[in-house]
Each structure stands twice: as structure tokens, then as C-alpha cells.
């Protein structure tokens, strides 16, 4: 920053010095010209960079048109500068014109260099801040994810154990209770030992254990279907990505409905996305708002794969459908 300030001071000194050998009207014109030139260069750079980014996905014809337009603009600027030169020479002596152009070129160059260095410095600082922000955001998500697991697991375990006790009190077969407890143990092992990232196939295995346990807890009123195409099974996703979505479908949708419940989890690949869909026929809502679980899911997918997003469609008659679009 000290170097940038030094350049700015040099520019001010040159401005003051030129006042002694450039007539006032020429000095005023030089100041206005420098202001116009510097701003024009900045705006031109931004416009051309934006245009070039847009042209990356355009056709060859569009790129040729862009090149011809640039050539046309360059020719127009050349004619304009030639006309201005002739205009100045018709009003002032050649010596004054040379002094003016030299001062104009020198000051403009220093300003452009100063602005260029400022741009690079600010860009690097911004990139550093963005990197730090992404690290903090990732740490925040990981902390929230662990807190969510620590809150959900004891509550779910408490209800699940009550279900096992109820099964024994109601006289269910020992093998049935044993199978239920074994599924519960496998589910908790998968949840607690889950890495940060695993495959969709592993995610589906965990969901099957979860839905199997929930079906017993709901007295057999829950049926489910897990659909996944082969090309999606090895696709990597954040672990326990679908669990909060399926849990919402069961707890907030199906358990509150007097009718038998159904959950469909489906995965397909389409248009550069892996689309994960969780559909239920529960009570639904006209104004469904995302809670902690769904907000966490959305933030995790956006951080995991930029361009990913989440959509929710809910209706009182047909239930709720949540879709996660993971950018490939």
C-alpha cells in the first residue's frame, strides 16, 4: 500500500508541475482527458472481459463477430485520435501540442499503472478473504453437522429403544425384536462412523436401515422404495445427505397422517446433474419452510459442488417432494 501511495504522490507532483508550462485551458483539457481515458479504459476492460466470458460457450460465428467488432472499434478510435490531433494543431503551436501530449501520456501511464497495481492487490486480498470465508463456512457446516448428529441420535435412540420395549410388552416374537435391534445397531454404526464423503450406494444402504427401523416404530404403516441407477451408485456425495430429508418426510409428513405412508427415494442423472428426489404422501403443507436439517443439506451441497441447489414442492393433498440437484 505504501508503494501505491508513492505512485499517487508522483502523479500529483506531475500535475502541479505541468501547470507552469501548459496554458490553463490546455491543463484543464488534459485533466478532463485523463479522467475520461482512465475511466474509459476501466469500463472497456470490464465490458470486454464480460463479453469474452459470455463468448466461451458461443458459436464460431459469434466469436468472429466479436473479433470484427473489436477491429471496428480500434479503427474508430484511431480516426478519432487523428481528428483530435488535427484539431489541436489547428489551434495551438506544435511545441505546445507536444508538451500537452507528453504530459498527458506520462500522467495517464502512471495512473493506469497505479490502478493496475491497486487492482491486482485488491484482487489478491479479495481472493484471500474468499478463501478464508470458505474455510470458515466449511468449518461452520461441519460443526453444525456434528451438532445435528449429536442432537438427533440420542432422541432417535430413546424412541427406538421404547419401541423395542413396547414390542416385548406386546408379546412380539423374540426373533422379530432381535432383528429390529440388530437393524438399529447397524443404523447407528453407519451414522456414527460415517466419513465426510461416501458413495450414493452407501447412502442408500444407510437409508434402507433407517426406513426399516422407522417402519417398525410406526407399526408397519410405512412402505418405501429406493431407486438408483447403476451409474449413480459410485457417485460421491456428502455423507448422510439424504437422511435429514427422509427423516422430515417420515416425522413431519407420514407420522402425522392417519393413512399408510409411502416414501420414494430416487436418483437419476440428467442434464449435467445427479438429481436426488425424496417424495412422500404425508400431510404436506401450503407454506413449507426449510428447517435446520434442510438448510444444512442445502448449504452442504452448495459447498460440495458449486452450482448445486435444492427445490421443494409440497401440497396438502399429495405430500412433499424434495429434489437435490448435484452439479456433476
Secondary structure, DSSP 8 states (H G I E B T S, - for coil): -HHHHHHHHHHHHHHHHHTTTS-HHHHHHHHHHHHHHHHHHHHHHHHHHHHHHHHTTS-HHHHHHHHHHHHHHHHHHHHHHHHHHHHHHHHS-HHHHHHHHHHHHHHHHHHHHHHHHHHHHHHHHHHHHHHHHHHHHHHHHHHHHHHHHHHHHHHHHHHHHHHHHHHHHTT--HHHHHHHHHHHHHHHHHHHT--SEEEHHHHHHHHHHHHHHHHHHTTT-EEEEEEE-HHHHT-EEETTTTHHHHHHIIIIIITT-SS-EEEEEEEEEETTEEEEEEEE-S---SS----HHHHHHHHHHHHHSTT-EEEEEEETTTEEEEEEEEE-
